Amino acid sequence: MIPQHEVGSSQRGTSLPDIRRTVPQDALVGGESAVNIDQVNSTYGAFPLLFGLVAIVTFLLLARGLKSILLPLKAVLLNALSVAASYGILVLVFQHGFAMQALRGTNTYGSIDRMAPVLIFGFLFGVSMDYEVFILSRIREEYDGARSTNAAVVEGIGRTGRLVTSAALILFLAFAALASGPGTDLKVLATGLGIGILLDATIVRSLLVPSLVSLFGRWNWYLPAGFARVLRVPPSYPHPERDEPLEPERTPVG
């Protein structure tokens, strides 16, 4: 039996499982397509476990460094948002062909390289977390220096925002140059990393991070004693008086 569609494509049906059920139990079905499918199943079968371990370890390390529960939780979720946005753009452009005619002179590639999502996750999650720690640690220092939450956000973003944006712009331009190369796999990987870094630096770090820290106010700085003992750090409690609104000055009459 010869399949009408390439094994491994979206139209392949059940050709490979049917063949493996037909052959004797001690026989192996090989070939490039079978190897590719087995590699994808093996890689992405363990991907949820990989993401879970990375998220848990990152959360614990950030909780210990920032002395907070809410800040590291937001950091992990926002990093996952950056990675997910990069995946979405890759699917939209390379698989569904959005703007491909203008960018590449072709309609669509029809698929994404099977290893690109894993590589993008590893690099983009690490770079995003690096930016996150740089910004949040500065905000934490300002808050510990007797500033209110809003004042700490303003000062922290003011001192780190330009540096983070400049570093992200350099990386984006480097990946944009790589994306102009002839190799399809390199185009997909470089485009995903470049767009992900740009979105992370402009939308996530410059808008969402300071907005959420300001929104949650004093709850950003809470680390209960029980959890602090597990992390072997002193507990942290907010200073409510710093975030209390100031009473307007009254102008004397007469």
N, C-alpha and C positions, 0 to 999 in steps of 0.2 A: 504494500500500500504506500503510495506517495502522496503526502499532504498537499492540498491545493495552495495553502498559505505557508509562509515560513514559520518554522517552529520557534516560539519565543515572541512572535508578534501578537497584537491584540486580537487577530482573527484566527489564531492557531487552533482554537477549540481544545479538544482533549487528545490530540495526536500522540504526544509523548506519554501521558499516563496510560493510554490504550495499548501502546506498544509494550510498555513495561509490565502491564498485566498479562500480556499475551505470551511473552518469552518465558522460559523456565526460570524457577526461583534462583538457581545458581548462576544465571547469566546476567550480565550487566549491559545496559544500553548506554553507548557513548556517543561521541560526536561533539562538534563545537556548540550546537544549540543546546544539547543536554547538559553540557558542562556549564554553559552560561546560566541556564535555569537553576541548576543545583547551587551555583555560586550565589545567585540572588536570594534563593530561599535560605541558604545558610547565613548570609550576611544580615538580611533583614528579619530573619527569625529571632536573632539575638539583639536587634536594634532597640526594641523597647527596654530590655534589661540594661543595655548600655546607657541609654538616656536616663533611666531611673537611677543608676549608680552615680553617674556624673552629677545629676541634679541633687541627690542627697549629700554627696561629699562636698559639693560647692556650697550648698546651704549651710552645712555645719561649719565649714571653714569661715564663711562670711559672717555667720552668727557669732563666732568667736572673735573675729577681728573687729566687727562693727558694734558688738554688744547690743544686738537687736534681734528680734524675731521677724518683724515685718519687713525691714530693709532687705535682708537676704532672700526672703520669699518673693518680694517684688522683683529682685534682680534676676532670679531664676526664671520667673514667668515672662519678664520682658525679653530676656535672651531667647527663650523659646519662641516668642512672638517674632523676633528678628529672623530667626531661622525659618519659621513657617512662612513669613512674607517672601523670603528669598525662594523657597520652594514654589510658592504660588506663581511668582513671576516667571520662573523657569518653565513651568507647565504652560502658562499662558502664552509665552513667546515661542518656545521651541517645540512644544507638543501640539498646541492649537494654532500656532502660526500668527499670533497677533503681532502686527508691525514687522513681520519677518521679511516681507517684500521690500520694504524701505531700508531695513537694516542689513540684510544679507543677500538680497536679490533672489530669494527663493520663497516659496509659499510656506513650507513647514518641514521640519526634520521628522516629525511624526512620533518622536520618542525622546527620552532623556537617557544619557549614559548611566548605566546601572550603578556605577560607583560614585557618581557625582553627589547624591544626597548625603552619603556617609562622610565624604571628604569635606563637603561644605559645612556639615554639622560640626565636625571636629575643629575646623579652623575658625569659623564664624562665631561659634559659642565661646571659644577661648578669647578671641579678640574683643568681642562684645563684653565679656566679663572683665577683661582688663580695663576697658573704658569705664565700666560701671564701678569697679572698685576705686579707680582714680577719682571719680566724681563724688561718690558717697563718702569716702574716707575724708575728703576735704570738707564736705558738709558736716560730717560728724565732728571734726575738729572745731569748726566754727560754733557748733551748738555747745560743745563742751567749754568753749571760751566765753560762756555767759551770753550767747546770742539766742534770740528766739528762733523757732523753726523757720519761719519765713525769711528772716534776716540771714540765717545760715544758708538757706537755699540760694538766695541772691548772691551772697558773697562766694559760696562754693562754685556755682555755675560761672560767675564772673571771672574767677581765677583759673578755672580748668576748661571752660567751654571752648575757648579759642584753640587751646593746645589739642584737645580731642578732635575738634573739627579739622584742624590742619593735618593731623596724623591720618585721619580717615580719608581726607582728600588725596593725600599722597598714595595711600593704598588703593583707593578707587582708580586713580589714573594709571597705576601700575597694572592693575587687573584689566582695565580698559585696553591697554596696549596688548596684553596677552590675548584678550578676546578677539583682536583683529587678526590673529594668526590663522593659518589654513586648517589646522586640525579641529574636527568637530568636537571631540571630547574636551579639548582645551578651551574651545569657545564656551561650551556649556558650563564648565567649572569656573572659568574666569568671570563669566557674566554673572553667575549666581553669587560668587564672592563679592564682586564689585558692587552690585546692586544691594546686596545684603548689608555691606559695610556703610554704604551711603544712606540707606534708610535708617540704619541703627544710629548713626551719628546725628542725622538731621531731625528725625521724627521721634525716635525712642529716647535718646539721651538728652536732646535739647528741649523736648516738649513733654513727653510722658513722665520721665523720671522726676524732674522738678515739680511738675503738677501733682503727681501722686504723693510725693513727700510733703508738699505743702497741704494737700487735702487731708492727709491722715494726722498731721500735726504732732501732738505729744506722743501718740501711740507708736511713732517710729522708734522711740528711744527706750522701749520697754523690753527688758530681759529678766524674767522671773528668777528667783533664787534657785529653785529646783533645777531648771534647765542650765543655769549658770554653773552650778556644781558639776553637772555632767561635762560641760565644756571647760571646766577648770579656770573660770574667769570670775571676777566679782560681778554681782548682779547690777543691773542698770535700771534706773527709774527716771521718768521724765520730770521736768521741773515745770509744773503747771503755771507758775507765776510768769514764766518767760513768754508763754503763748497767750496770756490774757490780753484782751484788747485794751489799749490805753484810753483813759477817759479824756474826752476833748477838753482843751483848755477853755476856761470860762473867762470871758472878758468882763472886767468890772464895769458896772453901769454907773454913769455919772462921773 
